[in-house]
Amino acid sequence: QVQLVESGGGLVQPGGSLRLSCAASRSIFSIYAMGWYRQAPGSQRELVATVTTGGSTNYADSVKGRFTISRDNAKNTVYLQMNSLKPEDTAVYYCNSRTISGYSTWGQGTQVTVSS
């Protein structure tokens, strides 16, 4: 079972940028999909972005054009580059891995706060 550790969260002003990293405890080469989700206080966890082994990406409409997901299989790491951040992007961001059979693993989350 893979373990996931997120890093890179913090406090940033509106319009700023952050890059989140998700380090896996083993190779992610064969893991079908890696993704980022977020959960704001009082809200359900929602999809932010996913990337498959084939490189196909999927984004929530609210982050299209601002966020970019990428995976580095050699480093067993997935990244989320977040630009033009807005206060509504404030949430705990979680890394997720999902096998082709649907088995899912979550990281512990990293807080992102967008505020002036």
DRENTOR-123107 format. One line per field, with one value per atom (N, C-alpha, C): residue number from 1; x, y, z; atom name. Coordinates in Angstrom, 2 decimals, always signed. Layout:
// DRENTOR-123107
nr: (NUM, ...) .
x: (X, ...) .
y: (Y, ...) .
z: (Z, ...) .
atom: (CA, ...) .
//
This chain:
// DRENTOR-123107
nr: (1, 1, 1, 2, 2, 2, 3, 3, 3, 4, 4, 4, 5, 5, 5, 6, 6, 6, 7, 7, 7, 8, 8, 8, 9, 9, 9, 10, 10, 10, 11, 11, 11, 12, 12, 12, 13, 13, 13, 14, 14, 14, 15, 15, 15, 16, 16, 16, 17, 17, 17, 18, 18, 18, 19, 19, 19, 20, 20, 20, 21, 21, 21, 22, 22, 22, 23, 23, 23, 24, 24, 24, 25, 25, 25, 26, 26, 26, 27, 27, 27, 28, 28, 28, 29, 29, 29, 30, 30, 30, 31, 31, 31, 32, 32, 32, 33, 33, 33, 34, 34, 34, 35, 35, 35, 36, 36, 36, 37, 37, 37, 38, 38, 38, 39, 39, 39, 40, 40, 40, 41, 41, 41, 42, 42, 42, 43, 43, 43, 44, 44, 44, 45, 45, 45, 46, 46, 46, 47, 47, 47, 48, 48, 48, 49, 49, 49, 50, 50, 50, 51, 51, 51, 52, 52, 52, 53, 53, 53, 54, 54, 54, 55, 55, 55, 56, 56, 56, 57, 57, 57, 58, 58, 58, 59, 59, 59, 60, 60, 60, 61, 61, 61, 62, 62, 62, 63, 63, 63, 64, 64, 64, 65, 65, 65, 66, 66, 66, 67, 67, 67, 68, 68, 68, 69, 69, 69, 70, 70, 70, 71, 71, 71, 72, 72, 72, 73, 73, 73, 74, 74, 74, 75, 75, 75, 76, 76, 76, 77, 77, 77, 78, 78, 78, 79, 79, 79, 80, 80, 80, 81, 81, 81, 82, 82, 82, 83, 83, 83, 84, 84, 84, 85, 85, 85, 86, 86, 86, 87, 87, 87, 88, 88, 88, 89, 89, 89, 90, 90, 90, 91, 91, 91, 92, 92, 92, 93, 93, 93, 94, 94, 94, 95, 95, 95, 96, 96, 96, 97, 97, 97, 98, 98, 98, 99, 99, 99, 100, 100, 100, 101, 101, 101, 102, 102, 102, 103, 103, 103, 104, 104, 104, 105, 105, 105, 106, 106, 106, 107, 107, 107, 108, 108, 108, 109, 109, 109, 110, 110, 110, 111, 111, 111, 112, 112, 112, 113, 113, 113, 114, 114, 114, 115, 115, 115, 116, 116, 116) .
x: (+0.84, +0.00, +0.88, +0.63, +1.43, +1.03, +2.00, +1.73, +2.06, +1.24, +1.37, +1.59, +2.55, +2.85, +2.84, +1.93, +1.84, +2.73, +3.15, +3.91, +3.70, +4.10, +4.06, +2.93, +2.04, +0.96, +1.46, +0.57, +0.93, -0.02, +0.41, -0.38, +0.15, -0.75, -0.36, -1.41, -0.98, -1.91, -2.69, -3.87, -4.62, -3.76, -3.84, -3.03, -1.67, -1.32, -0.04, -0.05, +1.09, +1.27, +1.82, +1.51, +2.07, +2.24, +3.21, +3.33, +3.26, +2.27, +2.13, +2.84, +3.41, +4.06, +3.43, +3.39, +2.88, +3.92, +4.61, +5.65, +5.07, +5.26, +4.77, +5.89, +5.49, +6.47, +7.03, +6.42, +6.92, +6.63, +7.02, +6.83, +5.36, +5.14, +3.78, +3.59, +4.60, +4.57, +3.32, +2.94, +1.82, +0.50, +0.52, -0.73, -1.53, -2.77, -3.57, -3.76, -4.18, -4.47, -3.95, -3.35, -2.94, -3.72, -4.11, -4.92, -4.81, -5.38, -5.49, -6.97, -7.34, -8.69, -8.55, -9.63, -9.58, -10.89, -10.78, -11.95, -11.87, -12.84, -12.94, -13.83, -13.70, -14.53, -16.02, -16.74, -18.17, -18.57, -17.58, -17.86, -17.40, -17.91, -17.46, -16.14, -15.42, -14.19, -14.53, -13.74, -14.02, -12.76, -12.99, -11.90, -11.28, -9.95, -9.24, -8.67, -7.87, -7.24, -6.75, -6.73, -6.17, -5.30, -4.37, -3.52, -3.35, -3.51, -3.41, -1.99, -1.76, -0.46, -0.17, -1.21, -1.02, -0.85, -0.95, -0.76, -2.03, -3.16, -4.43, -4.75, -5.18, -5.49, -6.97, -7.44, -8.81, -8.80, -9.53, -9.54, -10.97, -11.12, -12.38, -12.50, -13.72, -13.92, -13.37, -13.44, -13.04, -11.54, -10.75, -9.29, -8.68, -9.48, -8.95, -8.28, -7.09, -6.35, -5.48, -5.68, -4.89, -3.99, -4.49, -3.75, -3.25, -2.09, -1.53, -1.05, -1.52, -1.09, -0.05, +0.94, +1.95, +2.45, +2.99, +3.55, +4.95, +5.87, +7.23, +7.42, +7.26, +7.33, +8.73, +9.75, +11.12, +11.33, +10.61, +10.74, +9.58, +8.66, +7.48, +6.73, +6.59, +6.01, +5.00, +3.94, +2.93, +2.91, +2.76, +2.77, +1.46, +1.17, +0.05, +0.55, +0.76, +1.15, -0.11, -0.20, -1.39, -1.02, -1.57, -1.32, -2.60, -2.46, -3.62, -4.59, -4.05, -4.87, -5.90, -7.05, -8.18, -8.53, -9.17, -9.58, -10.43, -11.22, -12.06, -11.26, -9.98, -9.11, -8.64, -8.95, -8.55, -9.20, -8.37, -8.86, -7.68, -8.01, -7.00, -6.93, -5.74, -5.54, -5.00, -5.64, -5.28, -4.80, -3.76, -3.27, -3.99, -4.24, -4.94, -4.31, -4.25, -3.85, -4.97, -5.17, -6.25, -5.78, -5.91, -5.51, -6.59, -6.26, -7.22, -8.43, -8.23, -9.33, -10.15, -9.71, -10.49, -10.01, -8.92, -8.42, -7.81, -8.23, -7.86, -7.07, -6.06, -5.26, -5.19, -5.23, -5.19, -3.98, -3.49, -2.48, -3.15, -2.34, -2.88, -3.37, -3.02, -3.49, -2.51, -2.61, -1.80, -2.69, -2.56, -3.44, -2.95, -3.86, -3.61, -4.57, -4.01, -4.82, -4.48, -5.50, -5.31, -6.00, -5.19, -5.74, -4.77, -5.32, -4.47, -4.30) .
y: (-1.19, +0.00, +1.25, +2.17, +3.37, +4.35, +5.09, +6.19, +7.50, +8.50, +9.79, +10.90, +11.78, +12.89, +14.18, +15.08, +16.37, +17.41, +18.38, +19.52, +20.70, +21.89, +23.08, +24.03, +23.67, +24.58, +25.76, +26.73, +27.89, +29.04, +30.21, +31.43, +32.24, +32.66, +33.43, +34.50, +35.62, +36.70, +36.38, +36.96, +36.78, +37.19, +36.37, +36.60, +35.90, +35.36, +34.69, +33.26, +32.59, +31.22, +30.32, +29.06, +28.02, +26.76, +25.93, +24.62, +23.55, +22.70, +21.58, +20.36, +19.57, +18.33, +17.17, +16.03, +14.80, +13.72, +13.33, +12.31, +10.95, +9.98, +8.63, +7.75, +6.76, +5.90, +4.83, +4.67, +3.71, +4.23, +3.48, +3.89, +4.16, +5.26, +5.58, +5.27, +4.65, +4.41, +3.65, +2.66, +1.80, +2.23, +3.29, +3.76, +4.51, +4.06, +4.56, +6.08, +6.60, +8.03, +8.61, +9.78, +10.56, +11.87, +12.35, +13.56, +14.41, +15.58, +16.51, +16.82, +16.82, +17.19, +18.24, +18.94, +19.93, +19.94, +20.40, +20.49, +21.77, +22.64, +23.87, +23.63, +24.45, +24.27, +24.29, +23.29, +23.22, +22.72, +22.31, +21.84, +20.40, +19.77, +18.42, +18.47, +17.37, +17.26, +17.25, +18.01, +18.12, +17.89, +17.43, +17.22, +18.55, +18.58, +19.73, +19.36, +18.28, +17.86, +16.43, +15.71, +14.38, +14.22, +13.27, +12.94, +11.43, +10.82, +9.38, +8.97, +7.67, +7.17, +7.58, +7.75, +8.15, +9.64, +10.39, +11.82, +12.63, +11.96, +12.68, +13.42, +14.65, +15.46, +15.86, +16.13, +16.57, +17.61, +18.71, +19.81, +20.21, +20.66, +21.29, +22.60, +22.95, +24.18, +25.40, +25.38, +26.55, +26.80, +25.82, +26.00, +25.94, +25.65, +25.57, +26.87, +26.75, +27.92, +28.53, +28.08, +28.62, +27.56, +26.33, +25.24, +24.27, +23.67, +22.65, +21.46, +20.27, +19.06, +18.36, +17.77, +17.02, +15.88, +14.85, +13.74, +13.43, +13.19, +12.81, +11.38, +10.42, +9.02, +8.66, +9.31, +9.01, +9.42, +10.45, +10.95, +10.49, +9.72, +9.24, +10.42, +11.49, +12.72, +13.31, +13.86, +14.58, +16.02, +16.93, +18.35, +19.02, +20.10, +20.96, +22.40, +22.97, +24.36, +25.21, +26.11, +26.94, +28.40, +29.01, +30.43, +31.23, +32.53, +33.43, +32.97, +32.68, +32.15, +33.15, +32.59, +33.40, +32.97, +33.85, +33.47, +32.18, +31.97, +30.76, +29.48, +29.61, +28.43, +27.94, +28.70, +28.32, +27.00, +26.03, +24.70, +23.84, +22.67, +21.63, +20.83, +20.71, +20.00, +18.61, +17.61, +16.22, +15.58, +14.79, +13.99, +12.64, +12.12, +10.84, +10.00, +8.70, +7.75, +6.75, +6.32, +5.38, +4.35, +3.08, +2.03, +1.79, +1.00, +0.69, -0.07, -0.76, -1.50, -0.63, +0.62, +1.55, +1.72, +1.04, +1.18, +2.57, +3.27, +4.67, +4.87, +5.73, +6.09, +7.59, +8.10, +9.54, +9.93, +11.14, +11.73, +12.42, +13.05, +13.66, +15.08, +15.66, +17.00, +18.09, +19.20, +20.38, +21.61, +22.54, +23.71, +24.77, +25.28, +26.43, +27.55, +28.70, +29.85, +31.03, +31.56, +32.70, +33.90, +34.84, +35.98, +37.14, +38.34, +39.52, +39.97) .
z: (+0.00, +0.00, +0.00, -0.88, -0.97, +0.12, +0.63, +1.57, +0.87, +1.14, +0.46, +1.49, +1.21, +2.12, +1.32, +1.68, +1.01, +1.69, +0.91, +1.43, +0.50, +0.99, +0.15, +0.44, +1.36, +1.70, +2.50, +2.72, +3.50, +3.28, +3.72, +3.59, +2.41, +1.54, +0.36, +0.11, -0.45, -0.76, -2.04, -2.18, -3.44, -4.63, -5.69, -6.87, -6.84, -5.69, -5.54, -6.03, -5.83, -6.30, -5.21, -5.31, -4.46, -5.30, -4.92, -5.55, -4.46, -4.58, -3.65, -4.22, -3.31, -3.70, -2.93, -3.57, -2.94, -3.20, -2.15, -2.26, -1.89, -2.77, -2.52, -1.97, -1.17, -0.50, -1.43, -2.59, -3.56, -4.96, -5.94, -7.32, -7.63, -8.34, -8.78, -10.25, -10.85, -12.29, -12.71, -11.88, -12.26, -11.64, -10.86, -10.25, -11.31, -11.52, -12.63, -12.59, -11.46, -11.38, -10.08, -10.19, -9.03, -9.08, -7.91, -7.95, -6.71, -6.82, -5.70, -5.49, -4.22, -3.80, -2.71, -2.43, -1.35, -0.58, +0.66, +1.52, +2.33, +2.12, +2.87, +4.09, +5.13, +6.32, +5.97, +6.47, +6.23, +4.87, +4.08, +2.72, +2.54, +1.49, +1.17, +0.42, +0.48, -0.28, -1.76, -2.53, -3.96, -4.78, -6.00, -6.93, -7.34, -7.38, -7.94, -9.31, -9.33, -10.58, -10.45, -11.58, -11.62, -12.87, -12.78, -13.92, -13.95, -15.13, -15.26, -15.67, -15.70, -16.13, -17.57, -18.36, -19.74, -19.93, -18.83, -18.91, -19.12, -19.16, -19.30, -18.01, -18.15, -16.98, -16.98, -15.76, -15.58, -14.47, -14.70, -13.73, -13.38, -12.16, -11.78, -12.56, -12.93, -13.70, -12.97, -11.65, -10.85, -10.88, -11.31, -11.30, -12.70, -13.71, -15.08, -15.47, -16.05, -16.49, -15.40, -14.14, -13.04, -12.39, -12.32, -11.68, -12.73, -12.45, -13.33, -12.50, -12.85, -12.17, -13.04, -12.40, -13.12, -12.23, -12.87, -12.11, -12.63, -11.70, -12.02, -11.52, -12.40, -11.98, -11.46, -11.98, -11.52, -10.07, -9.65, -8.27, -7.39, -7.95, -7.19, -6.58, -7.33, -6.81, -7.79, -7.22, -7.99, -7.50, -8.43, -8.10, -8.48, -7.78, -8.16, -8.12, -9.29, -9.39, -9.39, -8.43, -8.26, -8.47, -9.49, -9.79, -9.65, -9.58, -9.49, -8.40, -7.23, -6.15, -5.68, -5.28, -4.81, -3.38, -2.62, -1.27, -1.25, -2.27, -2.31, -2.57, -2.83, -2.94, -1.57, -0.54, +0.82, +1.21, +1.61, +1.95, +2.40, +2.91, +3.10, +1.80, +1.26, +0.00, +0.28, -0.33, -0.12, -1.42, -1.29, -2.40, -2.39, -3.57, -3.70, -4.78, -4.52, -5.55, -5.76, -7.00, -7.29, -8.30, -7.93, -8.84, -9.89, -10.88, -11.95, -11.40, -10.29, -9.67, -8.74, -8.55, -7.75, -6.32, -5.94, -4.57, -4.42, -3.35, -3.18, -1.89, -1.95, -0.78, -0.68, +0.58, +0.83, +1.66, +1.42, +2.27, +3.44, +4.30, +5.51, +5.28, +4.15, +3.80, +4.16, +3.42, +3.69, +3.53, +4.48, +4.50, +3.53, +2.74, +1.87, +2.28, +2.62, +3.01, +2.11, +1.45, +0.56, +1.20, +1.66, +2.41, +2.37, +2.39, +2.46, +3.90) .
atom: (N, CA, C, N, CA, C, N, CA, C, N, CA, C, N, CA, C, N, CA, C, N, CA, C, N, CA, C, N, CA, C, N, CA, C, N, CA, C, N, CA, C, N, CA, C, N, CA, C, N, CA, C, N, CA, C, N, CA, C, N, CA, C, N, CA, C, N, CA, C, N, CA, C, N, CA, C, N, CA, C, N, CA, C, N, CA, C, N, CA, C, N, CA, C, N, CA, C, N, CA, C, N, CA, C, N, CA, C, N, CA, C, N, CA, C, N, CA, C, N, CA, C, N, CA, C, N, CA, C, N, CA, C, N, CA, C, N, CA, C, N, CA, C, N, CA, C, N, CA, C, N, CA, C, N, CA, C, N, CA, C, N, CA, C, N, CA, C, N, CA, C, N, CA, C, N, CA, C, N, CA, C, N, CA, C, N, CA, C, N, CA, C, N, CA, C, N, CA, C, N, CA, C, N, CA, C, N, CA, C, N, CA, C, N, CA, C, N, CA, C, N, CA, C, N, CA, C, N, CA, C, N, CA, C, N, CA, C, N, CA, C, N, CA, C, N, CA, C, N, CA, C, N, CA, C, N, CA, C, N, CA, C, N, CA, C, N, CA, C, N, CA, C, N, CA, C, N, CA, C, N, CA, C, N, CA, C, N, CA, C, N, CA, C, N, CA, C, N, CA, C, N, CA, C, N, CA, C, N, CA, C, N, CA, C, N, CA, C, N, CA, C, N, CA, C, N, CA, C, N, CA, C, N, CA, C, N, CA, C, N, CA, C, N, CA, C, N, CA, C, N, CA, C, N, CA, C, N, CA, C, N, CA, C, N, CA, C, N, CA, C, N, CA, C, N, CA, C, N, CA, C, N, CA, C, N, CA, C, N, CA, C, N, CA, C, N, CA, C, N, CA, C, N, CA, C) .
//
